[in-house]
């Protein structure tokens, strides 16, 4: 069973048209869940809503209720200028939570979770490196264009992309021993013009993901 997790309905639409939808309902108060079949492989797509808690709840729900063996997360993200291209889709190799900081009460670096030696969580290796370049992702419950935050992340983390869900999805998957693959399309460079960039490049990134649905599923199926 594959569980696809995305934050927004607009992101879900990028792949939904390529799937054979076998059911649809609302779960977790107001989250859309689609059951699907793709070339004989059954799965669900769950629209989690924005943020770390929403995405973590959705991921655990998919694992507990649907016994998902593989989590596939995709969507749009921001990027640091010069570190990724607008409208381009990247395969994520590792994630960090930049808003986790217990350094003042424990002798650990910023972003390190209890029991972990470093701030990074690692995704499952797959064959999609043949199509998509690899980047790393910083996740936090904050949409901010402030230079101070960008500088803080650049100083403390080896990441080029930023979102509000990825690392929490990966943390839940890893905690349950479930494989996790992640694709992120760059909709904007973090900064004062990010909203206007998003309106231009988000759709381009999602189209790129939809174009490669067949190859994506071929790679995912090999991990089941």
BAFI-3210 file (N, C-alpha, C; in Angstrom, 3 decimals, decimal comma, padded with zeros to 6 digits):
// residues 224
n [1|2|3|4|5|6|7|8|9|10|11|12|13|14|15|16|17|18|19|20|21|22|23|24|25|26|27|28|29|30|31|32|33|34|35|36|37|38|39|40|41|42|43|44|45|46|47|48|49|50|51|52|53|54|55|56|57|58|59|60|61|62|63|64|65|66|67|68|69|70|71|72|73|74|75|76|77|78|79|80|81|82|83|84|85|86|87|88|89|90|91|92|93|94|95|96|97|98|99|100|101|102|103|104|105|106|107|108|109|110|111|112|113|114|115|116|117|118|119|120|121|122|123|124|125|126|127|128|129|130|131|132|133|134|135|136|137|138|139|140|141|142|143|144|145|146|147|148|149|150|151|152|153|154|155|156|157|158|159|160|161|162|163|164|165|166|167|168|169|170|171|172|173|174|175|176|177|178|179|180|181|182|183|184|185|186|187|188|189|190|191|192|193|194|195|196|197|198|199|200|201|202|203|204|205|206|207|208|209|210|211|212|213|214|215|216|217|218|219|220|221|222|223|224]
n.u [000,841|000,654|000,926|000,115|001,023|000,083|000,092|-001,798|-004,888|-004,619|-002,097|-002,526|-004,136|-002,387|-001,553|-003,814|-005,436|-004,184|-004,624|-006,676|-009,472|-010,933|-012,436|-013,645|-013,468|-014,003|-011,737|-010,286|-011,467|-011,569|-010,143|-009,337|-009,507|-008,438|-008,976|-007,142|-006,193|-003,362|-002,148|-002,563|-001,614|-002,590|-003,568|-003,605|-004,417|-003,813|-004,848|-003,221|-003,278|-001,736|001,412|003,432|002,238|-000,299|000,553|002,023|000,066|-001,586|000,164|000,678|-001,904|-002,328|-000,541|-001,417|-004,208|-004,443|-002,312|000,000|002,911|004,718|005,481|004,792|005,639|004,869|005,116|005,073|007,746|009,895|013,020|016,523|018,081|019,973|020,542|018,805|016,578|013,903|010,697|011,691|011,880|012,883|014,514|014,378|016,926|017,530|016,165|015,657|014,501|014,130|013,004|013,258|014,809|016,667|018,977|019,756|019,122|020,148|023,023|023,278|023,220|021,483|018,345|018,618|017,007|015,736|017,775|018,979|021,872|022,498|021,008|019,572|017,180|016,738|015,711|014,301|016,314|016,016|015,312|014,901|016,808|017,767|016,198|015,525|017,299|019,149|018,345|018,395|016,197|014,745|012,498|009,802|007,358|006,518|005,903|007,932|009,496|011,683|015,005|016,643|015,828|016,388|019,168|019,748|018,971|020,726|023,145|023,032|022,209|022,646|021,049|018,959|016,402|013,070|010,244|006,958|006,177|007,642|009,835|008,493|006,721|008,584|009,844|007,800|007,388|009,929|010,000|008,140|009,258|008,792|009,132|010,078|009,657|010,395|009,442|010,023|008,914|010,208|008,723|009,245|011,743|012,939|011,954|011,078|009,575|008,313|005,616|004,521|006,198|005,454|002,871|003,484|005,316|004,582|002,626|004,044|006,018|004,415|003,255|005,486|005,933|003,579|003,978|005,814|004,608|004,266|006,917|007,643|005,887|006,742|009,278|008,600|007,101|009,014|009,998|008,175]
n.v [-001,196|002,113|005,366|008,554|011,743|015,047|018,609|020,486|020,848|021,757|020,818|018,088|017,687|017,556|014,945|013,376|013,200|011,292|008,937|006,062|006,635|005,099|005,567|008,091|010,204|012,107|012,612|012,802|015,175|017,361|016,535|015,604|012,377|010,074|006,974|004,860|003,265|002,337|001,114|-001,468|-001,283|-000,563|002,283|005,230|008,708|011,458|014,571|016,668|019,203|022,322|022,523|021,192|019,591|018,880|017,417|015,367|014,027|013,123|011,376|009,396|008,449|007,290|005,187|003,737|003,191|002,417|000,810|001,541|000,976|002,488|005,857|008,568|011,756|014,817|018,137|021,767|024,124|026,540|028,123|028,794|031,566|030,942|028,340|026,493|025,924|027,926|026,535|024,011|020,500|018,590|015,752|014,760|014,213|014,409|015,753|018,487|019,909|023,126|024,700|023,446|023,589|022,912|023,656|025,332|024,068|021,593|019,805|020,022|020,531|023,099|022,086|019,392|016,462|014,808|012,103|011,843|012,049|014,043|016,812|015,744|013,871|011,012|010,206|007,482|005,667|005,733|005,109|007,504|009,428|009,423|011,092|013,389|016,032|016,177|017,555|019,084|019,535|021,985|022,196|023,905|025,348|027,864|030,544|032,653|035,567|036,800|038,017|037,363|034,831|033,250|033,498|032,317|029,635|028,961|029,156|027,122|024,721|022,264|022,709|023,423|023,941|024,878|024,129|023,421|020,941|018,569|017,373|016,547|014,627|012,751|012,128|010,767|008,593|007,341|006,683|004,678|002,731|002,821|003,174|006,204|008,539|011,584|014,412|017,726|020,725|023,773|026,728|029,330|031,816|032,382|035,343|038,842|038,855|036,456|035,614|036,518|035,117|032,508|032,364|032,250|030,099|027,779|026,177|025,316|023,664|021,631|020,588|019,428|017,313|015,836|015,054|013,039|010,886|008,119|007,075|007,733|006,121|003,629|003,519|003,764|001,450|-000,531|-000,374|-001,452]
n.w [000,000|-000,977|000,357|-000,460|000,474|000,558|001,010|000,079|-001,742|-004,349|-004,966|-004,834|-007,075|-009,188|-009,571|-009,263|-011,578|-013,058|-011,809|-011,093|-009,490|-006,770|-004,576|-002,288|000,525|003,558|006,153|009,481|010,463|008,374|006,116|002,853|001,484|-000,875|-002,367|-004,511|-007,603|-009,372|-012,154|-011,176|-008,609|-005,364|-003,430|-001,280|-001,334|000,655|001,662|003,621|004,783|005,790|007,478|010,234|012,284|011,217|008,946|010,112|011,622|009,528|008,225|010,186|010,459|007,933|008,094|010,363|009,917|007,232|006,836|005,461|003,569|002,337|002,119|000,100|-000,417|-001,899|-003,326|-003,337|-002,674|-001,037|-001,940|-001,401|-002,867|-005,731|-005,044|-006,057|-008,845|-010,048|-010,469|-010,915|-010,106|-007,310|-005,877|-002,579|-000,240|002,455|005,521|007,792|010,881|011,293|013,237|015,623|018,690|021,299|022,409|024,475|026,825|026,659|025,621|022,671|019,105|017,235|015,968|016,461|017,425|020,355|021,287|018,850|016,779|014,989|013,130|010,999|009,109|007,104|003,810|001,844|-000,353|-003,913|-007,425|-008,702|-008,986|-011,502|-012,918|-011,412|-009,847|-006,749|-003,604|-000,298|002,549|004,655|007,302|008,874|011,090|009,878|007,762|006,328|005,121|006,018|006,180|008,317|009,211|006,998|006,959|009,419|008,987|006,897|008,232|010,143|008,966|006,422|003,970|001,126|000,358|001,510|003,505|005,004|005,897|005,179|006,819|009,118|008,168|007,286|009,719|011,119|009,382|009,484|012,214|012,299|010,769|008,048|004,562|002,861|000,349|-001,305|-003,179|-004,192|-005,604|-006,731|-005,984|-005,403|-004,573|-001,355|000,088|-000,329|-002,647|-002,841|-002,908|-005,363|-007,070|-006,443|-007,516|-010,170|-010,592|-009,142|-010,379|-012,622|-011,504|-010,428|-012,718|-013,861|-012,100|-012,539|-015,158|-014,955|-013,719|-014,333|-014,324|-011,732|-010,188|-011,043|-009,907|-007,181|-006,766|-006,746|-004,240|-002,536]
ca.u [000,000|001,332|000,173|000,617|000,666|000,389|-000,500|-002,861|-005,688|-004,028|-000,978|-003,108|-004,680|-001,316|-001,442|-005,128|-005,973|-003,491|-004,978|-008,043|-010,011|-011,893|-013,217|-013,304|-014,175|-013,358|-011,251|-009,560|-012,300|-011,861|-009,078|-009,784|-008,765|-008,806|-008,446|-006,857|-005,460|-002,512|-001,497|-002,664|-001,122|-003,566|-003,003|-004,447|-003,848|-004,396|-004,506|-002,979|-003,311|-000,412|002,059|004,059|001,316|-001,261|001,184|002,393|-001,176|-002,008|001,090|000,418|-003,216|-002,147|000,172|-002,234|-005,507|-004,318|-001,125|000,883|004,290|005,543|004,935|005,306|005,247|005,306|004,489|005,920|008,606|010,735|014,442|017,471|018,535|021,223|020,701|017,876|015,971|012,466|009,915|012,325|011,519|014,054|014,387|014,926|017,733|017,487|015,369|015,900|013,469|014,886|012,372|013,544|016,017|016,786|020,411|019,992|018,902|020,822|024,259|023,103|023,147|020,151|017,710|018,792|015,918|016,197|018,220|019,597|023,220|022,584|019,650|019,006|016,435|017,086|014,681|014,632|016,953|015,223|015,932|014,477|017,955|017,990|015,343|015,513|018,473|018,954|018,535|017,996|015,030|014,536|011,061|009,414|005,984|006,620|006,094|008,594|010,381|012,690|016,399|017,267|015,518|017,166|020,558|019,798|018,933|021,966|024,241|022,920|021,773|023,094|019,816|018,766|014,971|012,341|008,796|006,307|005,652|008,466|010,586|007,577|006,277|009,711|010,058|006,783|007,683|011,111|009,660|007,344|009,983|008,136|009,910|009,558|010,256|009,897|009,754|009,601|009,088|010,498|007,737|009,693|012,917|012,531|012,216|009,920|008,793|007,998|004,211|004,350|006,893|004,623|001,767|004,026|006,113|004,028|001,958|005,080|006,627|003,441|003,132|006,666|005,681|002,524|004,538|006,646|003,862|004,540|008,253|007,619|005,252|007,616|010,329|007,991|006,665|010,167|010,293|007,130]
ca.v [000,000|003,401|006,519|009,825|012,840|016,396|019,577|021,288|020,233|022,137|019,907|016,769|017,638|017,290|013,506|012,732|012,936|010,121|007,774|005,560|006,871|004,051|006,016|009,412|010,543|013,087|012,029|013,738|016,390|017,975|016,210|014,760|011,139|009,378|005,634|004,800|002,156|002,766|-000,029|-002,643|-001,003|000,193|003,275|006,348|010,048|012,198|015,992|016,813|020,559|022,922|022,527|019,979|018,745|018,325|016,413|014,222|013,305|012,442|010,275|008,324|007,908|006,412|003,983|002,989|002,771|001,802|-000,066|001,985|000,495|003,482|007,210|009,436|013,143|015,764|019,447|022,905|024,591|027,688|027,800|029,883|032,082|030,372|026,954|025,657|026,676|028,125|025,637|022,697|019,521|017,949|014,589|015,118|013,155|014,525|016,870|018,945|020,797|024,296|025,341|022,652|024,136|022,683|023,834|026,061|023,195|020,323|020,042|019,562|021,603|023,497|021,136|017,999|015,897|013,937|010,774|011,857|012,592|015,212|017,310|015,282|012,638|010,615|009,560|006,169|005,747|005,195|005,289|008,759|010,303|009,449|012,148|014,602|016,385|015,966|018,679|018,830|020,328|022,466|022,300|024,607|025,861|029,314|031,102|033,915|036,104|037,612|037,660|036,776|033,410|032,633|033,452|031,346|028,298|028,758|029,008|025,928|023,513|022,022|022,542|024,436|024,138|025,114|023,927|023,370|019,591|017,424|016,701|015,893|013,404|011,817|011,675|009,763|007,404|006,687|006,125|003,475|001,814|002,847|003,883|007,535|009,208|012,955|015,314|019,103|021,630|025,120|027,710|030,696|032,073|032,991|036,779|039,731|038,607|035,023|035,369|036,680|033,991|031,319|032,395|031,965|028,879|026,600|025,314|024,718|022,562|020,548|019,971|018,585|016,080|015,073|014,518|011,869|009,987|006,717|006,729|007,837|004,921|002,487|003,540|003,500|000,038|-001,370|-000,269|-002,124]
ca.w [000,000|-001,040|000,827|-000,962|001,358|000,083|001,923|-000,514|-002,793|-005,639|-005,199|-005,088|-008,431|-010,153|-009,795|-009,215|-012,911|-013,612|-011,009|-011,131|-008,152|-006,401|-003,433|-001,763|001,746|004,415|007,402|010,351|010,491|007,068|005,180|001,744|001,268|-002,107|-002,620|-005,936|-008,214|-010,474|-012,807|-010,313|-007,255|-004,602|-002,527|-000,885|-001,315|001,768|001,675|005,053|005,300|005,943|008,779|010,723|013,040|010,260|008,085|010,950|011,911|008,304|007,954|011,141|010,104|006,767|008,537|011,317|009,384|005,903|006,851|004,381|003,626|001,657|002,093|-000,961|-000,200|-002,920|-003,236|-003,656|-001,593|-001,318|-002,076|-001,251|-004,155|-006,217|-004,595|-006,812|-009,941|-009,985|-011,294|-011,040|-009,078|-006,724|-005,000|-001,267|000,380|003,914|006,042|009,160|011,412|011,723|014,382|016,823|019,321|022,738|022,668|025,725|027,988|026,404|024,882|021,294|018,119|016,790|015,056|016,891|018,216|021,442|020,892|017,518|016,795|014,124|012,876|009,729|008,894|005,738|003,020|001,286|-001,678|-005,013|-008,735|-009,301|-009,231|-012,950|-013,485|-010,599|-009,059|-005,314|-002,692|001,088|002,911|006,023|007,567|010,089|011,103|009,716|006,429|006,613|004,090|006,688|005,904|009,510|009,255|005,923|007,422|010,505|008,400|006,146|009,193|010,986|008,262|005,046|003,200|000,091|000,175|002,758|003,467|006,308|006,158|004,809|007,878|010,059|007,485|007,301|011,096|011,430|008,579|010,049|013,524|012,072|009,907|006,747|003,543|002,538|-000,814|-001,291|-004,281|-003,953|-006,725|-006,250|-006,422|-005,139|-003,746|-000,108|000,086|-000,391|-003,868|-002,884|-003,240|-006,813|-007,694|-006,245|-008,480|-011,505|-010,735|-008,467|-011,356|-013,471|-010,761|-010,293|-014,047|-014,045|-011,344|-013,213|-016,395|-014,652|-012,828|-014,656|-013,851|-010,274|-009,640|-011,340|-008,881|-005,880|-006,699|-006,449|-002,807|-001,764]
c.u [000,877|000,400|000,852|000,111|001,044|-000,399|-001,767|-003,623|-005,128|-002,831|-001,500|-003,565|-003,631|-001,205|-002,806|-005,649|-005,340|-003,864|-006,410|-008,602|-011,107|-012,750|-012,757|-014,122|-013,394|-012,978|-010,561|-010,191|-012,585|-010,801|-009,602|-008,884|-009,315|-008,181|-008,238|-006,203|-004,614|-001,754|-001,445|-002,168|-002,137|-002,869|-004,043|-003,676|-004,582|-003,901|-004,424|-003,331|-001,892|000,119|002,519|003,089|000,298|-000,651|001,602|001,171|-001,621|-001,132|000,844|-000,927|-003,088|-001,472|-000,712|-003,490|-005,376|-003,083|-000,170|002,309|005,265|004,803|005,603|004,750|005,754|004,567|005,463|006,714|009,282|012,185|015,289|017,995|019,887|021,436|019,793|017,200|014,458|011,750|010,494|011,973|012,771|013,658|015,084|015,691|017,695|016,699|015,840|014,750|014,151|014,265|012,474|014,853|015,959|018,229|020,698|019,782|019,575|022,028|024,164|023,016|021,692|019,617|017,807|017,628|016,489|016,590|018,888|020,967|023,406|021,171|018,932|018,282|016,593|015,943|015,175|015,219|016,050|015,887|015,609|015,608|018,296|017,223|015,503|016,842|018,122|019,228|018,071|016,990|015,035|013,054|010,819|008,005|005,988|006,754|006,660|009,515|011,551|014,105|017,049|017,029|016,307|018,621|020,737|019,839|020,234|023,152|024,227|022,623|022,323|021,874|019,673|017,295|014,283|010,846|008,237|005,806|006,684|009,124|009,676|007,005|007,364|009,971|009,069|007,053|008,865|010,803|008,881|008,040|009,390|008,984|009,257|010,361|009,607|010,378|009,215|009,922|009,227|009,520|008,219|011,049|012,445|012,925|010,943|009,039|008,274|006,560|003,984|005,059|006,054|003,518|002,216|004,584|005,545|003,403|002,971|005,720|005,692|003,218|004,304|006,514|004,653|003,031|005,280|005,937|004,216|005,889|008,332|007,029|006,092|008,714|009,770|007,613|007,816|010,548|009,285|007,538]
c.v [001,246|004,476|007,778|010,922|014,156|017,390|020,208|020,526|020,556|021,256|018,506|016,626|017,299|015,817|012,826|012,351|011,716|008,827|007,333|005,656|005,851|004,431|007,383|009,669|011,605|012,428|013,118|015,123|016,916|017,691|015,260|013,540|010,444|007,981|005,507|003,483|002,741|001,554|-001,239|-002,445|-000,127|001,182|004,284|007,640|010,840|013,638|016,423|018,182|021,020|022,757|021,171|019,047|018,100|017,187|015,174|013,368|012,500|011,232|009,104|007,666|006,923|005,102|003,118|002,391|002,010|000,919|000,277|001,492|001,478|004,811|007,970|010,833|014,009|017,084|020,536|023,333|025,886|027,245|029,028|030,285|031,481|028,914|025,975|026,543|026,771|027,182|024,242|021,805|018,788|016,757|014,928|013,941|013,204|015,773|017,228|019,847|022,021|025,003|024,504|023,166|023,928|022,884|024,525|025,196|021,833|020,603|019,456|020,771|021,938|022,465|019,691|017,583|014,995|012,562|010,712|012,524|013,822|015,647|016,684|013,943|012,285|009,863|008,215|006,342|005,128|005,578|006,638|009,762|010,360|010,591|013,467|014,808|016,290|017,260|018,260|019,885|020,723|022,729|023,047|025,146|027,385|029,650|032,495|034,297|036,869|037,089|036,963|035,273|032,660|032,478|032,426|029,919|027,991|028,512|027,645|024,629|023,464|021,705|023,692|024,811|024,297|024,851|023,853|021,975|018,465|016,675|015,992|014,614|012,342|011,287|010,585|008,468|006,633|006,023|004,825|002,450|001,710|003,664|005,225|008,149|010,579|013,737|016,699|019,968|023,061|026,129|029,137|030,698|032,803|034,462|037,563|039,487|037,185|034,756|035,489|035,569|032,733|031,250|032,041|030,556|027,634|025,643|024,629|023,519|021,375|019,838|019,031|017,264|015,219|014,426|013,209|010,847|008,520|006,270|006,774|006,570|003,677|002,378|003,210|002,037|-000,892|-001,352|-001,003|-003,557]
c.w [000,000|-000,482|000,316|-000,032|000,689|000,921|001,378|-001,593|-004,173|-005,980|-005,531|-006,534|-009,477|-010,512|-009,893|-010,597|-013,566|-012,898|-011,286|-009,728|-007,856|-005,197|-002,968|-000,508|002,508|005,735|008,226|010,317|009,099|006,014|004,096|001,602|000,032|-002,098|-004,115|-006,326|-009,334|-011,000|-011,881|-008,898|-006,531|-003,670|-002,103|-001,100|-000,245|001,726|003,134|005,609|005,582|007,362|009,271|011,441|012,109|009,449|008,871|011,282|010,695|008,006|008,902|010,860|008,942|007,158|009,437|010,676|008,073|005,762|005,707|004,620|002,996|001,666|000,951|-000,726|-001,349|-002,741|-003,609|-002,429|-002,006|-001,417|-001,791|-002,625|-004,521|-005,864|-005,339|-007,849|-009,777|-010,948|-011,437|-009,850|-008,610|-005,853|-003,684|-000,672|001,902|004,301|007,445|009,580|012,024|012,921|015,660|017,430|020,827|023,182|023,990|026,967|027,827|025,527|023,482|020,373|017,806|015,800|015,468|017,775|019,301|020,912|019,539|017,594|015,935|013,750|011,692|009,835|007,419|005,055|002,501|-000,109|-002,738|-006,337|-009,384|-009,485|-010,718|-013,607|-012,737|-009,877|-007,576|-004,541|-001,293|001,532|004,386|006,223|008,875|009,967|010,989|008,240|006,628|005,472|004,700|006,437|007,092|009,577|008,182|006,333|008,526|009,956|007,663|007,078|009,873|010,243|006,839|004,189|002,213|-000,081|001,532|002,557|004,885|006,674|006,076|005,950|008,868|009,466|007,559|008,698|011,471|010,661|009,162|011,384|013,402|011,180|008,516|005,774|003,216|001,400|-000,944|-002,510|-003,955|-005,173|-006,234|-006,851|-006,242|-004,458|-002,501|-000,113|-000,123|-001,601|-003,959|-003,308|-004,744|-007,574|-007,610|-007,289|-009,889|-011,627|-010,046|-009,462|-012,267|-012,789|-010,660|-011,622|-014,295|-013,301|-012,066|-014,499|-016,155|-013,761|-013,081|-014,117|-012,336|-009,663|-009,916|-010,287|-007,503|-005,712|-006,335|-004,962|-001,939|-001,395]
res [x|x|x|x|x|x|x|x|x|x|x|x|x|x|x|x|x|x|x|x|x|x|x|x|x|x|x|x|x|x|x|x|x|x|x|x|x|x|x|x|x|x|x|x|x|x|x|x|x|x|x|x|x|x|x|x|x|x|x|x|x|x|x|x|x|x|x|x|x|x|x|x|x|x|x|x|x|x|x|x|x|x|x|x|x|x|x|x|x|x|x|x|x|x|x|x|x|x|x|x|x|x|x|x|x|x|x|x|x|x|x|x|x|x|x|x|x|x|x|x|x|x|x|x|x|x|x|x|x|x|x|x|x|x|x|x|x|x|x|x|x|x|x|x|x|x|x|x|x|x|x|x|x|x|x|x|x|x|x|x|x|x|x|x|x|x|x|x|x|x|x|x|x|x|x|x|x|x|x|x|x|x|x|x|x|x|x|x|x|x|x|x|x|x|x|x|x|x|x|x|x|x|x|x|x|x|x|x|x|x|x|x|x|x|x|x|x|x|x|x|x|x|x|x]
***
